[in-house]
Amino acid sequence: MSILPSVDNHNKNQLQSFSRLSLIFEGKFKKRHFPQDPPRLYDAAQYLLTVGGKRIRPVMCLMANEMFDTIKEDAYEVAAAIELFHNFTLIHDDIMDRAPIRRGKPTVHTKFGEPTALLAGDVMLIAAYESLNRISAEYLHAILNLFNSTAKKVCEGQQLDMEFEKLDQVNFDDYVKMISLKTSVLLAGSLQMGAILGGAGAGNQTHLYEFGKNLGIAFQVQDDYLDAFGNPEKFGKKQGGDIMANKKTFLWLKTMETASAQQKNKLKQLLSCNDVKKIEEVLSIYKSCKVDNWAKELKQKYFSVAMDHLEEIAVVSIRKKPLQRLAEYLMERDV
């Protein structure tokens, strides 16, 4: 039996909030997803799923389904697959970035070692496909095609991200492309998968995808900003992690455009420095170039494009409210 409250098909404008759908999804997702043996492998895989996470992407899938029709049970399988895939990427990304903390806790490779973490990510990806394999044949082909396309793009984005770390200068448009692949397409794909399950037409699917894509870019601008200027206790990550990893973030790119010759030389020198004092020096240059204020304006630019696409979706406006409120929350967050 579904744990969803009953929905009158003649009153489909009564949509559920993100927080309500989060509780419903968490109730279904909060379980042991892996066998017990070998324990170290499967405990490592389960570990990241139990240390938090906002479940934004899977719940967006549910919200997109409900924008067009009553949520289908298949949507929970797709949402679970999305969350499992997302966590798979986090495990592997943290290894590549040598990140010690995720969601305020030790990363999987820090706690269990890199070899086990790699395998834990692998079995998590397999679990995602097992979840997709349980959906109705009616939707399987379209969902699998989009899921696979999205997964490949995320991997392409991560590769570009690693390559950019080794370059002295990165083109702004290339960076936006990388972020679109690494971060935005999973938000966009999650929304489109939900729209497919809700029976949305091609035009509405496209607008919902573009809404998610541009919201994802705005989200990454916010993420870059919080990594540099956010409160690490709230953010759940060590402050300046991107700086220590020599990531060419939005902040870095803009600073390299506007900084003085002396500041640029200093930033280039700091690339080869592994001392944590590097963070304070880079942040000082960021502030002097006012890239913190610029980042807020850039975030608003992409957010506005996202909201324009949401407005174009051909459903009554009240059905867009839950996604609109979620988007506004994501842009106001400090964690």
PyMOL commands that set and color helices and strands:
alter all, ss='L'
color gray80, all
select helices_A, chain A and resi 18-29+39-49+56-68+73-97+108-112+114-132+137-165+172-197+202-229+232-235+241-244+250-258+261-270+277-288+291-312+317-332
alter helices_A, ss='H'
color red, helices_A
select strands_A, chain A and resi 101-102+105-106
alter strands_A, ss='S'
color yellow, strands_A
deselect
rebuild
show_as cartoon
